[in-house]
């Protein structure tokens, strides 16, 4: 159980949410891009599903992410854990009753998702608020955090060209960037069909990624960092309790049952949110709301709600 006396004092960043009227379409793509370049979150109101598709595509295309947008939408269908909705949006991950989703940036350091968007069809529950949290890259937290990644370990030789292609196709390894590093902490290793190549799951130090929106490299709180850390769930539970946003059944519920990522957590980083985030925005998305954010510098999280209190249908798009 989280310490309910603990405070998670992240400054309110509501002023970092810039609202754009979706019915005033003159130069709205330019307006959204300028909002993102100021490292703010764009909220476009009063749009329909076709509008949302067109706006997200327009923004992604202007950033050189149009192909990535289409690819991510296609992978959702192939992966099977999400459903495509419209041209570029997909269903969000399923959760159990009373489960919340702590803050994270979508994806991992290999996938490199730069843009995230969320569109609301309906949100009539007694909770289900979205919390956007702006990453602080200047703190010491990044020395303590670890990302769970897959590496390749070669024992005695360089791979032949056709073996390099096989490693990419079969094991999703690009050995020019995915080779085992000296400070990686090995979790487990497995043999491959390629002689002298082992696939290794490791805990690696976070590395910066270049943001084409901001024109500089930034640290990212990837899902593969956030979802393996017990302390992230503890901090988020504390934040929800002190904000009055946590929904708990009358007979109580263990915190591990409320944490959507509980089964993936493997370490305690010791990192507190005050070391990791410099601002938060809490918004209950309403029908017709479209949010667009820099996925590298802003995390998204979701509060829980009482089962049967209403319907929440939010879809996501990534590039």
Secondary structure, DSSP 8 states (H G I E B T S, - for coil): ---TT------B-GGGEEEEETT--TTHHHHHHHHHHTT-EEEEES--HHHHHHHHHHHHHHTT-HHHHHHHHHHHHHHSSS-EETTTEEE-----TT-BEEEEBSS-TTT---EEEEEEEEE-SS---EEEEEE-TTSTHHHH-EEEEEEEEESSS---HHHHHHHHHHH---TTTSB--TT-EEEEEEE-SSTTEEEEEEEEE---EEETTTTEEE---BHHHHTTBHHHHHHHHHHHHHHT-----TT---HHHHBTTGGG--B-----HHHHEEEEEEE---TT-EEEEETTTEEEEE----TTS--EEEEEEE-
